[in-house]
């Protein structure tokens, strides 16, 4: 991967996943970015010198911000903010998620709208290159004023305080982490600490990493569905172009899923459906395009929302430079105000709600629900695979092995995981409630939604691996399989360590789940 230009290159969920995985990710600050950082900090200093109120820089915080603080009162204000917000609880986020949060925050600040000190952003770049990040805890963020509590350790780390940190996969002290990254402790002034914590970089990063892995799971699931359909002799008309596309149907997701399913079947000799029995296939085969189509489209919507969140500015207030056309016009038309400290001129620091995680929470909830729908489909197909019908042995047992129960246990695990996914589909956003003395009277619950999605992805990866194993075994029991499944079968075997026969399957399933979270299917 080439050097990523913070504040300039698009930070997609896939790009963030890759940067967080690299041992020595190279993120850089180009000259235009550095120039804008200097301009923003200069603008902040001018406002503070003129005793103009700039929220969080010379005021208290939240509902306590009612006027301009004196120079004495705001001494140490930024470090005090980081300390009182450092109240997170719960399990720590994985090292990769913590690194991703640092990358995402650096990208937001590099866009130059936060008036943060250039030294703070430069320090973040060094942390990224050394795989250093604070240990961020999973509970405490409301997702309203961003991830205040969750991200507070980042500000304390840069200040040189002794907070737990990650260096690669190892847990170290804060001073050790800064030394490894070649960073001297910073004096947090202006609105440095507020800019580091007052955004959605934690929740958005967690959701983006999980979205990227969920995207791979959905691709693997679709191949498994195709393999299951072929091995069970699905009636071709249900997945045909005429059935799933215009003029009869106009859902692009359904049309695309049917096209991908048909593509996998090419080259494999069709298996005749049962000569007796129902004239139509069960819904878990027949309706696969109609079920997976909306999941696919919803997943794409969620990915777009997360990209837009990662690539935008989540902070408050934000600095608007004089070279912004609409801002020049606004300042020219604004009336003069004489009251000192209340804005004798229109402030270039605008207050808004761009730290509110509504899109992050909605995206995470949407993907979690989609994974549950897919899990239900895969589990239902598992019943068909182990039923002993349509020419396949019961439980997909190895022929000629007396007393073999084949993949009976694997299917039971799949059902347990499907139930877990259904429980995990409960959305987080509707459970938001008023906070902080009703100053934050609506919140997004974005971090809870993002961490819940992480758990959903773990369960879904296990279920997709179980279904993949059953589908692969069914394909192996048939003959005349085509190229659409050949490379897929090879990759399944390799990822599972060559498991065969009636052996224990836990380790093999774990290996396959790990693989499919990281690699798309061939």
C-alpha angles and dihedrals in degrees: 000000000000122000111291112229106219114223091014113054119068111261103214122178089253092051091050091049091052095047091049091052097050118100092219108018113191113219118168140190112223122211096259089054093049091047091053091048089054091048092050093049091048090052090052092050091051092053092048093047089052089051092241115157113254111176113245095004100072100002136069120258137268116337090353092067101103104136148349117300122223120250089256093051094051096048106120090004095135096051090045088055092053092048099049092045093051092096102116121144138184132058116336118254113252115272091250092055091049091051090048091053090055091049092048093048092049089052092052094048092045089063086075102231096111101064089224120159114271088229091063093054091045089053090052090053090055092049090052093051092051094046089243123150137151119259102258119200123224102228131057104058118115096189091226105097085024120263097325099157096036095050098041093096089063092062091045091049092054089048089059097250121151101256124146113267142180123238102186104311094332124098113229139162122275095251091049090051094050091048091051089052094045093240125145116214112269130223103233108220138151103022097322098127093041091052091051094054107024099087145064100260093118099049094036091051094049091048093045094051091049092045090055092052092043088055090059092046091054090052092050091046091054092054089049090051091051091048091048092050093050094046091050095046099248113201105254098220092070091065097034125127094241092053097048106033141054136340093024097037131023104186109116093203093055091046092050094047091051090049092052092047092051090048092058091052095056112113094019115109109243116252114224115244117239113296091220133034131051118002091224133053122248115273093251087068102028098045099041094114092048092050100040094040098071090040089055093048092046090050091053091050091050091049091052092051092050093048091050090050094048093045097046133068118271106183142100130254102020127200119236114199125225092247092068104107099216090047092054090053092047093051092048092054098040117108120243117259118200102190107110116235092017099081117286084187131026107281117237087214107088125196119218143131105271090127091066112111100212094127094045093051093045092048094049093046091049094053092045090054092047092053090053091053091050090047091055091051093049093048092050090050088051089062089056093047096053097037095094093238135123094036097304122119118252111272087004086273120182108263115247096021108119115227093008116160093186114193097349092121092046090056092049088054090050091055092049090051092048089056090048090052092050091054091047092054091076103118122240101204097072090056094063116124140184117284146175097042089314092296086114090042093164123034134177104226086217098153091052089051092048096049090045088054089053089057090047091053091052092052092042092051090054092048094046089050091051092049091045091054091051093046092047091050090051091051091048090054090058129068134225095041113172137223092272089078104026100088090038091056092048092052092048091052093047094048091050094049096246097298114182140160125012100332131133109282106196097094093042092051091048091051092050092046090052091050098049092050089059106034133044117232118268 
